[in-house]
Amino acid sequence: MNVAANNRAVYPASAGEPSAGLDRLDRIGAIRHLAPHESLALEGDSANRFHRVLSGTVAGYKATADGRRQIVAFFFPGDLVGLTTGEHYAYGAEAVGRASVCSVPRARMRELSRQSPALHEDLLLALDREIAAAQERLLWLGRKTARERLACFLLECADRTGEPGEDGRQSVPLPMSQLEIGDYLGLASETVSRALASLARDGAIDILRPFAGVVIRDRRRLEATTDEGAHPPRACS
């Protein structure tokens, strides 16, 4: 049994799984290139377009009552951004670093969905994944320690964008800052830094400097960290 599979956050994802339905969008949509932190969509705006990430990373965020933002998802190449059954975007979205997306008008998407059973099925699957992601995230954010949350996050990024090496290690690029990771995980950036250092001391990861990602040295050790709640938690110091 893979312990990590039961403890990792589920990200809104369509990447990593070949899809004739979604791939069709890349051929008909308008390509848009985004600068770092450039807005793609605003929360509450009319959801007149859907976007598929082609390169880079996009952050989905919600505005809080005190004017701050809470990152609710990171979207990687292949993911759909702004997919909703309502008439307005449920969250805002902006590029983390440089990114490119393929944008398709909602009316056109509906038309294509009626014409293509494969696309219709893929859209339903992507929406189901996004709902499941939100539910799972609420569960583990409320029950896991900082180390566990970070381990879940690193493993998910490894599965989505990691580059396996010949020696069994896996390079995991992280275009988001430690502040943005903390925003997503519900942690202060200082706590993210301490948790990273703790995982590095344990031999699970190496931290790339300047911070641009990690190298997973011992995946089993990192997977075990996602379930430390069954044991006395370690301090991230």
BATIMI-278817 format. One line per field, with one value per atom (N, C-alpha, C): x, y, z negated; atom name; residue number from 0. Coordinates in nm, 2 decimals, decimal comma, always signed. Example, Ala and Ser with C-alpha at 12.3 -4.5 7.8 and 13.67 -1.06 7.14 Angstrom:
xx <- (+1,32;+1,23;+1,32;+1,28;+1,37;+1,29) .
yy <- (-0,57;-0,45;-0,33;-0,22;-0,11;+0,00) .
zz <- (-0,78;-0,78;-0,78;-0,71;-0,71;-0,79) .
at <- (N;CA;C;N;CA;C) .
i <- (0;0;0;1;1;1) .
END
This chain:
xx <- (+0,08;+0,00;+0,09;+0,06;+0,14;+0,08;+0,15;+0,09;+0,08;+0,17;+0,16;+0,04;+0,00;-0,12;-0,24;-0,25;-0,37;-0,35;-0,24;-0,22;-0,18;-0,15;-0,11;-0,24;-0,22;-0,32;-0,35;-0,47;-0,51;-0,52;-0,43;-0,43;-0,53;-0,59;-0,66;-0,57;-0,60;-0,50;-0,57;-0,51;-0,54;-0,41;-0,30;-0,17;-0,13;-0,04;+0,02;-0,07;-0,18;-0,27;-0,31;-0,27;-0,30;-0,45;-0,49;-0,63;-0,66;-0,72;-0,75;-0,86;-0,94;-1,04;-0,98;-0,91;-0,85;-0,74;-0,67;-0,56;-0,63;-0,75;-0,82;-0,83;-0,84;-0,85;-0,72;-0,61;-0,48;-0,48;-0,56;-0,55;-0,65;-0,74;-0,85;-0,85;-0,78;-0,78;-0,68;-0,69;-0,60;-0,49;-0,36;-0,25;-0,22;-0,20;-0,17;-0,04;+0,05;+0,17;+0,16;+0,19;+0,18;+0,31;+0,33;+0,45;+0,43;+0,54;+0,53;+0,42;+0,33;+0,23;+0,13;+0,13;+0,02;-0,11;-0,22;-0,35;-0,41;-0,46;-0,53;-0,68;-0,73;-0,88;-0,90;-1,00;-1,04;-1,16;-1,15;-1,26;-1,39;-1,49;-1,62;-1,65;-1,55;-1,57;-1,65;-1,71;-1,78;-1,69;-1,73;-1,65;-1,67;-1,63;-1,65;-1,55;-1,44;-1,33;-1,28;-1,24;-1,16;-1,02;-0,93;-0,78;-0,72;-0,63;-0,55;-0,41;-0,34;-0,20;-0,11;-0,03;+0,06;+0,20;+0,24;+0,38;+0,37;+0,47;+0,47;+0,37;+0,34;+0,25;+0,16;+0,03;-0,07;-0,12;-0,13;-0,19;-0,33;-0,42;-0,56;-0,57;-0,64;-0,65;-0,79;-0,81;-0,94;-0,90;-0,98;-0,96;-1,02;-0,96;-1,01;-1,08;-1,15;-1,23;-1,13;-1,01;-0,92;-0,83;-0,86;-0,78;-0,67;-0,64;-0,53;-0,58;-0,48;-0,52;-0,48;-0,55;-0,52;-0,51;-0,39;-0,38;-0,45;-0,54;-0,62;-0,57;-0,49;-0,45;-0,33;-0,24;-0,14;-0,18;-0,18;-0,21;-0,09;-0,06;+0,05;+0,02;+0,12;+0,08;-0,01;-0,12;-0,22;-0,35;-0,34;-0,45;-0,55;-0,67;-0,77;-0,79;-0,79;-0,81;-0,94;-1,02;-1,15;-1,26;-1,24;-1,35;-1,46;-1,58;-1,69;-1,82;-1,92;-2,06;-2,14;-2,08;-2,15;-2,12;-2,17;-2,15;-2,03;-1,97;-1,86;-1,74;-1,62;-1,51;-1,51;-1,49;-1,50;-1,37;-1,26;-1,13;-1,06;-0,97;-0,88;-0,76;-0,69;-0,58;-0,47;-0,35;-0,24;-0,12;-0,03;+0,09;+0,19;+0,25;+0,35;+0,48;+0,53;+0,64;+0,59;+0,68;+0,63;+0,55;+0,44;+0,35;+0,28;+0,23;+0,15;+0,02;-0,09;-0,21;-0,28;-0,37;-0,46;-0,60;-0,66;-0,79;-0,90;-1,01;-1,12;-1,24;-1,32;-1,45;-1,54;-1,61;-1,70;-1,81;-1,86;-1,96;-1,91;-1,78;-1,72;-1,69;-1,65;-1,63;-1,75;-1,87;-1,99;-2,03;-2,00;-2,03;-1,95;-1,82;-1,73;-1,76;-1,80;-1,84;-1,96;-2,05;-2,17;-2,13;-2,03;-1,98;-1,89;-1,81;-1,71;-1,74;-1,78;-1,80;-1,67;-1,56;-1,43;-1,40;-1,42;-1,40;-1,50;-1,62;-1,72;-1,68;-1,64;-1,60;-1,47;-1,38;-1,26;-1,29;-1,39;-1,43;-1,49;-1,58;-1,64;-1,54;-1,44;-1,34;-1,25;-1,22;-1,14;-1,21;-1,34;-1,42;-1,43;-1,45;-1,46;-1,33;-1,22;-1,09;-1,07;-1,12;-1,10;-1,18;-1,30;-1,39;-1,32;-1,27;-1,21;-1,08;-1,01;-0,89;-0,92;-1,03;-1,07;-1,11;-1,18;-1,23;-1,11;-1,02;-0,90;-0,81;-0,80;-0,71;-0,76;-0,89;-0,95;-0,92;-0,93;-0,91;-0,77;-0,67;-0,53;-0,47;-0,52;-0,48;-0,52;-0,63;-0,68;-0,62;-0,55;-0,51;-0,36;-0,28;-0,14;-0,05;+0,07;+0,17;+0,24;+0,32;+0,39;+0,47;+0,55;+0,63;+0,55;+0,44;+0,35;+0,29;+0,24;+0,19;+0,29;+0,41;+0,52;+0,56;+0,57;+0,60;+0,49;+0,36;+0,26;+0,27;+0,30;+0,32;+0,43;+0,55;+0,67;+0,64;+0,58;+0,55;+0,45;+0,35;+0,26;+0,33;+0,41;+0,48;+0,58;+0,64;+0,73;+0,65;+0,53;+0,45;+0,40;+0,38;+0,33;+0,44;+0,55;+0,65;+0,79;+0,81;+0,95;+1,02;+1,15;+1,24;+1,33;+1,30;+1,38;+1,52;+1,61;+1,75;+1,80;+1,91;+1,96;+2,00;+2,03;+2,07;+1,95;+1,83;+1,71;+1,66;+1,74;+1,70;+1,60;+1,52;+1,43;+1,43;+1,46;+1,47;+1,32;+1,29;+1,15;+1,16;+1,14;+1,14;+1,02;+1,05;+0,94;+0,95;+0,87;+0,87;+0,81;+0,73;+0,67;+0,77;+0,75;+0,84;+0,79;+0,88;+0,84;+0,72;+0,71;+0,59;+0,47;+0,47;+0,36;+0,32;+0,43;+0,40;+0,34;+0,38;+0,32;+0,18;+0,15;+0,02;-0,07;-0,03;-0,11;-0,12;-0,02;-0,02;-0,08;-0,11;-0,16;-0,04;+0,08;+0,19;+0,26;+0,34;+0,42;+0,54;+0,60;+0,71;+0,83;+0,84;+0,95;+0,93;+0,80;+0,78;+0,81;+0,78;+0,81;+0,96;+1,04;+1,18;+1,24;+1,18;+1,23;+1,19;+1,07;+1,03;+1,12;+1,15;+1,24;+1,38;+1,43;+1,56;+1,55;+1,44;+1,42;+1,42;+1,35;+1,35;+1,48;+1,56;+1,69;+1,79;+1,77;+1,86;+1,83;+1,70;+1,66;+1,71;+1,76;+1,81;+1,70;+1,59;+1,48;+1,50;+1,55;+1,56;+1,69;+1,73;+1,83;+1,76;+1,80;+1,74;+1,83;+1,77;+1,85;+1,86;+1,98;+2,01;+2,07;+2,02;+1,91;+1,78;+1,69;+1,57;+1,50;+1,50;+1,44;+1,37;+1,37;+1,32;+1,39;+1,37;+1,44;+1,48;+1,56;+1,60;+1,55;+1,46;+1,42;+1,53;+1,59;+1,70;+1,64;+1,54;+1,48;+1,33;+1,27;+1,13;+1,05;+1,10;+1,03;+1,03;+1,14;+1,14;+1,05;+1,04;+0,95;+0,80;+0,77;+0,64;+0,60;+0,70;+0,67;+0,64;+0,69;+0,67;+0,53;+0,46;+0,32;+0,23;+0,27;+0,19;+0,24;+0,32;+0,38;+0,28;+0,15;+0,05;+0,02;+0,05;+0,03;+0,14;+0,24;+0,34;+0,36;+0,43;+0,45;+0,51;+0,45;+0,51;+0,64;+0,73;+0,86;+0,85;+0,93;+0,93;+1,02;+0,97;+1,04;+1,14;+1,25;+1,35;+1,49) .
yy <- (-0,12;+0,00;+0,13;+0,22;+0,34;+0,44;+0,47;+0,56;+0,70;+0,74;+0,88;+0,90;+0,80;+0,81;+0,85;+0,81;+0,84;+0,96;+1,03;+1,15;+1,27;+1,26;+1,37;+1,45;+1,58;+1,66;+1,62;+1,63;+1,60;+1,74;+1,76;+1,89;+1,89;+2,00;+2,01;+1,97;+1,86;+1,81;+1,75;+1,77;+1,70;+1,66;+1,71;+1,69;+1,55;+1,50;+1,36;+1,25;+1,28;+1,18;+1,22;+1,15;+1,19;+1,20;+1,31;+1,33;+1,39;+1,31;+1,36;+1,48;+1,47;+1,57;+1,71;+1,71;+1,84;+1,89;+1,80;+1,84;+1,91;+1,89;+1,96;+2,11;+2,15;+2,29;+2,37;+2,30;+2,37;+2,41;+2,35;+2,38;+2,49;+2,52;+2,61;+2,74;+2,73;+2,85;+2,95;+3,07;+3,18;+3,16;+3,17;+3,15;+3,29;+3,29;+3,41;+3,38;+3,47;+3,46;+3,56;+3,51;+3,59;+3,62;+3,74;+3,78;+3,73;+3,72;+3,68;+3,77;+3,71;+3,77;+3,85;+3,83;+3,89;+3,81;+3,89;+3,83;+3,76;+3,65;+3,57;+3,59;+3,59;+3,60;+3,66;+3,73;+3,79;+3,72;+3,69;+3,63;+3,71;+3,65;+3,72;+3,77;+3,78;+3,82;+3,72;+3,76;+3,67;+3,56;+3,44;+3,32;+3,30;+3,39;+3,38;+3,31;+3,27;+3,19;+3,09;+2,97;+2,87;+2,87;+2,84;+2,84;+2,71;+2,67;+2,55;+2,59;+2,55;+2,59;+2,51;+2,58;+2,52;+2,51;+2,61;+2,61;+2,70;+2,68;+2,76;+2,71;+2,79;+2,76;+2,88;+2,85;+2,95;+2,92;+3,03;+3,02;+3,06;+2,98;+3,02;+3,07;+3,18;+3,24;+3,30;+3,31;+3,37;+3,49;+3,60;+3,72;+3,70;+3,74;+3,73;+3,87;+3,86;+3,98;+4,10;+4,07;+4,17;+4,22;+4,18;+4,22;+4,14;+4,03;+3,94;+3,84;+3,76;+3,65;+3,51;+3,41;+3,28;+3,19;+3,14;+3,05;+2,92;+2,88;+2,76;+2,65;+2,68;+2,58;+2,63;+2,54;+2,56;+2,48;+2,54;+2,47;+2,46;+2,34;+2,30;+2,28;+2,26;+2,24;+2,12;+2,15;+2,05;+2,08;+2,15;+2,18;+2,29;+2,28;+2,38;+2,48;+2,61;+2,71;+2,78;+2,81;+2,88;+2,79;+2,66;+2,57;+2,58;+2,61;+2,63;+2,60;+2,56;+2,54;+2,67;+2,77;+2,89;+2,99;+3,11;+3,22;+3,31;+3,29;+3,38;+3,29;+3,34;+3,27;+3,26;+3,14;+3,12;+3,16;+3,19;+3,23;+3,31;+3,39;+3,46;+3,38;+3,41;+3,34;+3,43;+3,40;+3,48;+3,38;+3,43;+3,35;+3,36;+3,25;+3,25;+3,31;+3,25;+3,30;+3,33;+3,32;+3,33;+3,20;+3,23;+3,11;+3,14;+3,04;+3,06;+2,97;+3,02;+2,95;+2,95;+2,86;+2,85;+2,89;+3,00;+3,04;+3,01;+2,96;+2,92;+2,99;+3,06;+3,11;+3,01;+3,04;+2,94;+2,89;+2,98;+2,94;+2,84;+2,86;+2,77;+2,63;+2,64;+2,52;+2,43;+2,50;+2,43;+2,36;+2,43;+2,38;+2,26;+2,27;+2,16;+2,04;+2,07;+1,96;+1,88;+1,95;+1,88;+1,79;+1,84;+1,77;+1,65;+1,66;+1,56;+1,50;+1,37;+1,30;+1,29;+1,28;+1,27;+1,40;+1,51;+1,64;+1,66;+1,62;+1,64;+1,55;+1,43;+1,35;+1,40;+1,46;+1,52;+1,64;+1,72;+1,84;+1,80;+1,70;+1,65;+1,59;+1,52;+1,46;+1,57;+1,68;+1,79;+1,86;+1,88;+1,95;+1,86;+1,73;+1,64;+1,64;+1,65;+1,65;+1,78;+1,89;+2,02;+2,02;+1,96;+1,96;+1,86;+1,75;+1,66;+1,72;+1,80;+1,87;+1,96;+2,04;+2,13;+2,06;+1,95;+1,88;+1,81;+1,75;+1,69;+1,79;+1,91;+2,01;+2,06;+2,08;+2,12;+2,01;+1,89;+1,78;+1,78;+1,78;+1,77;+1,90;+2,01;+2,14;+2,14;+2,08;+2,09;+1,98;+1,88;+1,77;+1,74;+1,80;+1,77;+1,88;+1,83;+1,93;+2,00;+2,09;+2,17;+2,07;+1,98;+1,89;+1,80;+1,75;+1,66;+1,74;+1,86;+1,94;+1,96;+2,00;+2,02;+1,90;+1,78;+1,66;+1,62;+1,64;+1,62;+1,70;+1,83;+1,92;+1,88;+1,85;+1,82;+1,69;+1,59;+1,47;+1,49;+1,57;+1,60;+1,67;+1,77;+1,84;+1,75;+1,66;+1,56;+1,47;+1,43;+1,35;+1,43;+1,56;+1,64;+1,69;+1,74;+1,81;+1,77;+1,67;+1,62;+1,56;+1,56;+1,51;+1,40;+1,27;+1,16;+1,16;+1,13;+1,12;+0,98;+0,96;+0,82;+0,75;+0,83;+0,78;+0,76;+0,77;+0,75;+0,87;+0,98;+1,10;+1,17;+1,26;+1,33;+1,48;+1,55;+1,70;+1,75;+1,84;+1,90;+2,05;+2,11;+2,26;+2,32;+2,43;+2,50;+2,64;+2,68;+2,82;+2,92;+2,87;+2,95;+2,98;+3,10;+3,13;+3,06;+3,06;+3,00;+3,07;+3,20;+3,28;+3,22;+3,20;+3,14;+3,00;+2,92;+2,79;+2,79;+2,88;+2,90;+2,94;+3,03;+3,08;+2,97;+2,88;+2,76;+2,66;+2,64;+2,54;+2,59;+2,72;+2,78;+2,79;+2,82;+2,83;+2,97;+3,02;+3,13;+3,09;+3,18;+3,15;+3,10;+3,15;+3,11;+2,96;+2,92;+2,78;+2,69;+2,74;+2,66;+2,64;+2,75;+2,74;+2,64;+2,64;+2,55;+2,41;+2,39;+2,25;+2,20;+2,28;+2,24;+2,20;+2,28;+2,25;+2,12;+2,10;+1,97;+1,85;+1,86;+1,75;+1,72;+1,83;+1,82;+1,75;+1,79;+1,72;+1,58;+1,54;+1,40;+1,32;+1,39;+1,31;+1,29;+1,34;+1,32;+1,40;+1,52;+1,61;+1,69;+1,75;+1,85;+1,98;+2,09;+2,22;+2,29;+2,32;+2,39;+2,54;+2,59;+2,73;+2,80;+2,93;+3,00;+2,92;+2,94;+2,85;+2,84;+2,73;+2,71;+2,57;+2,50;+2,37;+2,28;+2,15;+2,05;+1,93;+1,85;+1,72;+1,62;+1,53;+1,42;+1,31;+1,30;+1,20;+1,06;+1,07;+0,94;+0,95;+0,90;+0,92;+0,85;+0,73;+0,65;+0,73;+0,80;+0,88;+0,99;+1,06;+1,17;+1,12;+1,01;+0,95;+0,92;+0,87;+0,84;+0,96;+1,08;+1,20;+1,25;+1,21;+1,25;+1,19;+1,09;+1,03;+1,03;+1,13;+1,14;+1,17;+1,20;+1,23;+1,11;+0,99;+0,87;+0,86;+0,95;+0,95;+1,09;+1,11;+1,24;+1,33;+1,45;+1,54;+1,59;+1,61;+1,67;+1,82;+1,89;+2,03;+2,07;+2,17;+2,21;+2,32;+2,28;+2,38;+2,35) .
zz <- (+0,00;+0,00;+0,00;+0,09;+0,10;+0,00;-0,11;-0,21;-0,16;-0,08;-0,03;+0,06;+0,13;+0,22;+0,14;+0,01;-0,07;-0,15;-0,14;-0,22;-0,14;-0,02;+0,06;+0,10;+0,12;+0,17;+0,32;+0,36;+0,50;+0,57;+0,67;+0,74;+0,86;+0,89;+1,01;+1,13;+1,19;+1,29;+1,41;+1,52;+1,64;+1,71;+1,66;+1,72;+1,69;+1,77;+1,74;+1,80;+1,85;+1,90;+2,04;+2,15;+2,28;+2,30;+2,37;+2,39;+2,52;+2,61;+2,74;+2,73;+2,63;+2,62;+2,58;+2,48;+2,43;+2,53;+2,59;+2,69;+2,80;+2,83;+2,94;+2,91;+2,79;+2,75;+2,79;+2,79;+2,82;+2,96;+3,05;+3,19;+3,23;+3,14;+3,18;+3,09;+2,98;+2,89;+2,92;+2,86;+2,87;+2,77;+2,82;+2,73;+2,66;+2,53;+2,46;+2,37;+2,38;+2,30;+2,18;+2,06;+1,94;+1,88;+1,83;+1,76;+1,61;+1,53;+1,39;+1,32;+1,25;+1,17;+1,25;+1,39;+1,47;+1,45;+1,44;+1,41;+1,53;+1,51;+1,61;+1,60;+1,48;+1,45;+1,31;+1,29;+1,17;+1,10;+0,98;+0,90;+0,92;+0,96;+0,97;+1,11;+1,20;+1,34;+1,41;+1,52;+1,61;+1,66;+1,64;+1,69;+1,83;+1,92;+2,06;+2,14;+2,07;+2,13;+2,03;+2,09;+2,01;+2,07;+1,98;+2,02;+1,99;+2,08;+2,06;+2,05;+1,95;+1,93;+2,02;+2,10;+2,19;+2,14;+2,07;+2,01;+1,88;+1,79;+1,67;+1,57;+1,47;+1,36;+1,33;+1,31;+1,27;+1,13;+1,06;+0,92;+0,92;+0,86;+0,84;+0,70;+0,68;+0,54;+0,51;+0,38;+0,33;+0,25;+0,26;+0,18;+0,05;-0,06;-0,19;-0,23;-0,34;-0,38;-0,42;-0,46;-0,50;-0,39;-0,27;-0,15;-0,11;-0,19;-0,16;-0,06;-0,01;+0,08;+0,02;+0,06;+0,02;+0,15;+0,18;+0,29;+0,27;+0,36;+0,35;+0,44;+0,54;+0,63;+0,71;+0,75;+0,86;+0,98;+1,09;+1,22;+1,30;+1,35;+1,42;+1,57;+1,66;+1,80;+1,82;+1,89;+1,92;+1,84;+1,73;+1,64;+1,70;+1,67;+1,71;+1,60;+1,63;+1,53;+1,56;+1,46;+1,47;+1,51;+1,50;+1,53;+1,42;+1,46;+1,37;+1,43;+1,35;+1,40;+1,38;+1,31;+1,29;+1,39;+1,38;+1,48;+1,45;+1,33;+1,28;+1,23;+1,24;+1,20;+1,04;+0,99;+0,85;+0,78;+0,85;+0,80;+0,90;+0,86;+0,95;+0,99;+1,10;+1,14;+1,20;+1,17;+1,22;+1,24;+1,33;+1,36;+1,24;+1,21;+1,10;+1,16;+1,27;+1,34;+1,48;+1,58;+1,72;+1,75;+1,82;+1,85;+1,98;+2,04;+2,16;+2,15;+2,20;+2,19;+2,32;+2,34;+2,46;+2,41;+2,46;+2,41;+2,51;+2,47;+2,55;+2,50;+2,58;+2,54;+2,48;+2,38;+2,32;+2,41;+2,50;+2,59;+2,69;+2,73;+2,82;+2,75;+2,63;+2,55;+2,54;+2,52;+2,51;+2,64;+2,75;+2,88;+2,91;+2,88;+2,90;+2,81;+2,69;+2,60;+2,65;+2,71;+2,77;+2,89;+2,96;+3,08;+3,05;+2,94;+2,91;+2,77;+2,77;+2,64;+2,56;+2,63;+2,56;+2,48;+2,55;+2,48;+2,37;+2,39;+2,28;+2,16;+2,18;+2,07;+2,00;+2,08;+2,02;+1,93;+1,98;+1,90;+1,77;+1,78;+1,65;+1,56;+1,61;+1,53;+1,46;+1,54;+1,49;+1,38;+1,39;+1,29;+1,17;+1,18;+1,07;+0,99;+1,06;+1,00;+0,92;+0,97;+0,90;+0,77;+0,78;+0,66;+0,56;+0,60;+0,51;+0,45;+0,53;+0,48;+0,36;+0,38;+0,28;+0,15;+0,16;+0,05;-0,03;+0,05;-0,01;-0,08;-0,01;-0,07;-0,21;-0,22;-0,34;-0,45;-0,41;-0,51;-0,56;-0,47;-0,53;-0,58;-0,54;-0,60;-0,74;-0,78;-0,91;-1,00;-0,95;-1,03;-1,02;-0,93;-0,92;-0,97;-1,01;-1,05;-0,94;-0,96;-0,86;-0,77;-0,84;-0,76;-0,67;-0,73;-0,65;-0,53;-0,55;-0,44;-0,33;-0,37;-0,27;-0,20;-0,27;-0,21;-0,10;-0,14;-0,04;+0,08;+0,06;+0,17;+0,26;+0,20;+0,28;+0,36;+0,30;+0,37;+0,49;+0,47;+0,58;+0,69;+0,66;+0,76;+0,83;+0,76;+0,82;+0,92;+0,89;+0,98;+1,10;+1,08;+1,19;+1,28;+1,22;+1,30;+1,28;+1,19;+1,16;+1,27;+1,26;+1,37;+1,30;+1,33;+1,26;+1,32;+1,23;+1,27;+1,28;+1,33;+1,35;+1,22;+1,12;+0,99;+0,89;+0,95;+0,86;+0,80;+0,80;+0,74;+0,84;+0,79;+0,88;+0,85;+0,96;+0,95;+0,97;+0,87;+0,87;+0,88;+1,00;+1,00;+0,93;+0,86;+0,79;+0,83;+0,93;+0,97;+0,87;+0,78;+0,68;+0,56;+0,50;+0,39;+0,26;+0,16;+0,03;-0,03;+0,00;-0,05;+0,01;+0,14;+0,22;+0,17;+0,15;+0,10;-0,04;-0,12;-0,25;-0,24;-0,15;-0,13;-0,09;-0,01;+0,03;-0,08;-0,16;-0,26;-0,40;-0,40;-0,53;-0,63;-0,59;-0,67;-0,65;-0,75;-0,73;-0,64;-0,57;-0,48;-0,57;-0,69;-0,78;-0,82;-0,83;-0,87;-0,75;-0,63;-0,51;-0,50;-0,53;-0,53;-0,63;-0,75;-0,86;-0,82;-0,76;-0,73;-0,62;-0,52;-0,41;-0,47;-0,56;-0,62;-0,70;-0,77;-0,85;-0,76;-0,65;-0,55;-0,49;-0,47;-0,42;-0,52;-0,65;-0,75;-0,76;-0,74;-0,75;-0,63;-0,52;-0,41;-0,30;-0,32;-0,22;-0,10;-0,11;+0,00;+0,00;+0,11;+0,12;+0,16;+0,11;+0,15;+0,25;+0,37;+0,47;+0,43;+0,44;+0,40;+0,52;+0,55;+0,48;+0,50;+0,41;+0,41;+0,54;+0,61;+0,73;+0,74;+0,63;+0,62;+0,53;+0,54;+0,45;+0,54;+0,48;+0,54;+0,43;+0,47;+0,38;+0,38;+0,26;+0,24;+0,20;+0,12;+0,06;+0,06;+0,17;+0,19;+0,07;+0,03;-0,07;-0,20;-0,23;-0,35;-0,34;-0,23;-0,21;-0,22;-0,16;-0,17;-0,31;-0,39;-0,53;-0,61;-0,57;-0,64;-0,62;-0,52;-0,50;-0,60;-0,68;-0,77;-0,91;-0,94;-1,08;-1,19;-1,15;-1,25;-1,33;-1,29;-1,37;-1,48;-1,48;-1,57;-1,63;-1,74;-1,79;-1,69;-1,66;-1,56;-1,59;-1,49;-1,51;-1,50;-1,57;-1,55;-1,43;-1,35;-1,24;-1,28;-1,33;-1,38;-1,34) .
at <- (N;CA;C;N;CA;C;N;CA;C;N;CA;C;N;CA;C;N;CA;C;N;CA;C;N;CA;C;N;CA;C;N;CA;C;N;CA;C;N;CA;C;N;CA;C;N;CA;C;N;CA;C;N;CA;C;N;CA;C;N;CA;C;N;CA;C;N;CA;C;N;CA;C;N;CA;C;N;CA;C;N;CA;C;N;CA;C;N;CA;C;N;CA;C;N;CA;C;N;CA;C;N;CA;C;N;CA;C;N;CA;C;N;CA;C;N;CA;C;N;CA;C;N;CA;C;N;CA;C;N;CA;C;N;CA;C;N;CA;C;N;CA;C;N;CA;C;N;CA;C;N;CA;C;N;CA;C;N;CA;C;N;CA;C;N;CA;C;N;CA;C;N;CA;C;N;CA;C;N;CA;C;N;CA;C;N;CA;C;N;CA;C;N;CA;C;N;CA;C;N;CA;C;N;CA;C;N;CA;C;N;CA;C;N;CA;C;N;CA;C;N;CA;C;N;CA;C;N;CA;C;N;CA;C;N;CA;C;N;CA;C;N;CA;C;N;CA;C;N;CA;C;N;CA;C;N;CA;C;N;CA;C;N;CA;C;N;CA;C;N;CA;C;N;CA;C;N;CA;C;N;CA;C;N;CA;C;N;CA;C;N;CA;C;N;CA;C;N;CA;C;N;CA;C;N;CA;C;N;CA;C;N;CA;C;N;CA;C;N;CA;C;N;CA;C;N;CA;C;N;CA;C;N;CA;C;N;CA;C;N;CA;C;N;CA;C;N;CA;C;N;CA;C;N;CA;C;N;CA;C;N;CA;C;N;CA;C;N;CA;C;N;CA;C;N;CA;C;N;CA;C;N;CA;C;N;CA;C;N;CA;C;N;CA;C;N;CA;C;N;CA;C;N;CA;C;N;CA;C;N;CA;C;N;CA;C;N;CA;C;N;CA;C;N;CA;C;N;CA;C;N;CA;C;N;CA;C;N;CA;C;N;CA;C;N;CA;C;N;CA;C;N;CA;C;N;CA;C;N;CA;C;N;CA;C;N;CA;C;N;CA;C;N;CA;C;N;CA;C;N;CA;C;N;CA;C;N;CA;C;N;CA;C;N;CA;C;N;CA;C;N;CA;C;N;CA;C;N;CA;C;N;CA;C;N;CA;C;N;CA;C;N;CA;C;N;CA;C;N;CA;C;N;CA;C;N;CA;C;N;CA;C;N;CA;C;N;CA;C;N;CA;C;N;CA;C;N;CA;C;N;CA;C;N;CA;C;N;CA;C;N;CA;C;N;CA;C;N;CA;C;N;CA;C;N;CA;C;N;CA;C;N;CA;C;N;CA;C;N;CA;C;N;CA;C;N;CA;C;N;CA;C;N;CA;C;N;CA;C;N;CA;C;N;CA;C;N;CA;C;N;CA;C;N;CA;C;N;CA;C;N;CA;C;N;CA;C;N;CA;C;N;CA;C;N;CA;C;N;CA;C;N;CA;C;N;CA;C;N;CA;C;N;CA;C;N;CA;C;N;CA;C;N;CA;C;N;CA;C;N;CA;C;N;CA;C;N;CA;C;N;CA;C;N;CA;C;N;CA;C;N;CA;C;N;CA;C;N;CA;C;N;CA;C;N;CA;C;N;CA;C;N;CA;C;N;CA;C;N;CA;C;N;CA;C;N;CA;C;N;CA;C;N;CA;C;N;CA;C;N;CA;C;N;CA;C;N;CA;C;N;CA;C;N;CA;C;N;CA;C;N;CA;C;N;CA;C;N;CA;C;N;CA;C;N;CA;C;N;CA;C;N;CA;C;N;CA;C;N;CA;C;N;CA;C;N;CA;C;N;CA;C;N;CA;C;N;CA;C) .
i <- (0;0;0;1;1;1;2;2;2;3;3;3;4;4;4;5;5;5;6;6;6;7;7;7;8;8;8;9;9;9;10;10;10;11;11;11;12;12;12;13;13;13;14;14;14;15;15;15;16;16;16;17;17;17;18;18;18;19;19;19;20;20;20;21;21;21;22;22;22;23;23;23;24;24;24;25;25;25;26;26;26;27;27;27;28;28;28;29;29;29;30;30;30;31;31;31;32;32;32;33;33;33;34;34;34;35;35;35;36;36;36;37;37;37;38;38;38;39;39;39;40;40;40;41;41;41;42;42;42;43;43;43;44;44;44;45;45;45;46;46;46;47;47;47;48;48;48;49;49;49;50;50;50;51;51;51;52;52;52;53;53;53;54;54;54;55;55;55;56;56;56;57;57;57;58;58;58;59;59;59;60;60;60;61;61;61;62;62;62;63;63;63;64;64;64;65;65;65;66;66;66;67;67;67;68;68;68;69;69;69;70;70;70;71;71;71;72;72;72;73;73;73;74;74;74;75;75;75;76;76;76;77;77;77;78;78;78;79;79;79;80;80;80;81;81;81;82;82;82;83;83;83;84;84;84;85;85;85;86;86;86;87;87;87;88;88;88;89;89;89;90;90;90;91;91;91;92;92;92;93;93;93;94;94;94;95;95;95;96;96;96;97;97;97;98;98;98;99;99;99;100;100;100;101;101;101;102;102;102;103;103;103;104;104;104;105;105;105;106;106;106;107;107;107;108;108;108;109;109;109;110;110;110;111;111;111;112;112;112;113;113;113;114;114;114;115;115;115;116;116;116;117;117;117;118;118;118;119;119;119;120;120;120;121;121;121;122;122;122;123;123;123;124;124;124;125;125;125;126;126;126;127;127;127;128;128;128;129;129;129;130;130;130;131;131;131;132;132;132;133;133;133;134;134;134;135;135;135;136;136;136;137;137;137;138;138;138;139;139;139;140;140;140;141;141;141;142;142;142;143;143;143;144;144;144;145;145;145;146;146;146;147;147;147;148;148;148;149;149;149;150;150;150;151;151;151;152;152;152;153;153;153;154;154;154;155;155;155;156;156;156;157;157;157;158;158;158;159;159;159;160;160;160;161;161;161;162;162;162;163;163;163;164;164;164;165;165;165;166;166;166;167;167;167;168;168;168;169;169;169;170;170;170;171;171;171;172;172;172;173;173;173;174;174;174;175;175;175;176;176;176;177;177;177;178;178;178;179;179;179;180;180;180;181;181;181;182;182;182;183;183;183;184;184;184;185;185;185;186;186;186;187;187;187;188;188;188;189;189;189;190;190;190;191;191;191;192;192;192;193;193;193;194;194;194;195;195;195;196;196;196;197;197;197;198;198;198;199;199;199;200;200;200;201;201;201;202;202;202;203;203;203;204;204;204;205;205;205;206;206;206;207;207;207;208;208;208;209;209;209;210;210;210;211;211;211;212;212;212;213;213;213;214;214;214;215;215;215;216;216;216;217;217;217;218;218;218;219;219;219;220;220;220;221;221;221;222;222;222;223;223;223;224;224;224;225;225;225;226;226;226;227;227;227;228;228;228;229;229;229;230;230;230;231;231;231;232;232;232;233;233;233;234;234;234;235;235;235;236;236;236) .
END
